[in-house]
Amino acid sequence: MEARLWKPLKNRAVQCRLCNHYCRIAAGERGKCGVRENREGTLFSLNYGKIAAISLDPVEKKPLYHFQPGTQTLSFATMGCNLTCSFCQNWTLSQTPVEDGQIAGRAATPEQIVAEALRVKAASVSYTYSEPTIFFELMQDTARLSQRHGLKNILVSNGFMSRECLDELGPHINAINVDLKCFTEAFYKEIAGAHLKPVTDNLKHIKHTLGWWLEVTTLLIPGRNDSPEELEQLTDFLVHEIGTDTPWHISRFHPSYKMDNVPVTGGDTLTAAYHMGKRKGLKYVYIGNMPGLNRQQTFCPGCGQRVIDRTGFTVVCPAVRNGHCAHCGATIHGIDMGKAVNG
Ligand code: SF4
């Protein structure tokens, strides 16, 4: 289908305005993501309605720990990504359109996706697994429709979309998890093929202007983005420019894709980052992909009591009453906190 968010240039070239690459694409060529093509001066989305992955997931798997906890979300993706992370854990889904030009997927319309979400009694639809920015048109149509049926919409993203893209989605998205991959421009440029500033600017816009529920994830890669100095800067940014009520998920790296010779993240590194985030004042810090460390629980920021237990994807909220701690009454930040439980 014809793409949205682009403009014509001279000589039948176009500029895509969907993400911060702002690709200038000559006639007959594709953008960096490999899923948007200039056909004789008109930009087309090649992945509209081509579903490459779909599953009913716990919302905690996104990860979102403070958005309708204990509920299920119908999650899907098309192929493609606007970044080229050499450590991508989902690279067969994200990089295939760029590597060999293939865009595989099962045909599905927004109506069929929403009908499926209702059939399986999902509380929300999630745009996830690859990078949803590059299936913007399908996401926008599905989100509008799902909203009309009372479903929430969740984005799991690298945060490199354009401001225009974010604002178009503004009224339809309820929650987002953004992958803040590191806090240096060099890492973003060399390892992910992107830039840091658009991501930090978007995080501020999401939190302070759009008002979506926001959680942030950082995958700690040994020797690449886990120095104490860099994590000091990253956590300072979260505390001072995003807000201490924003949950921060620290995630364990596993060797993958072009980084298959880098070891897994050590427990000591993850634990040190956890304590740094807490010491700086972040109210909710979690360690993912490493259940043995037992850092998936929520503690009340007021009295310190444990208020939400998570074991795997089973969630119980024994001490949250309509968004407040049952012990001291402090706010437990999030959406529908303490309403839904599955354990
Ligand atoms: S979505 Fe981003 S990478 Fe893809 S064509 Fe548009 S500007 Fe380029």
Boltz pocket constraint, residues with backbone or C-beta under 6 A from the ligand:
constraints:
  - pocket:
      binder: B
      contacts: [[A, 16], [A, 17], [A, 18], [A, 19], [A, 20], [A, 21], [A, 22], [A, 23], [A, 30], [A, 31], [A, 32], [A, 33], [A, 34], [A, 35], [A, 36], [A, 81], [A, 82], [A, 133], [A, 134]]
      max_distance: 6.0
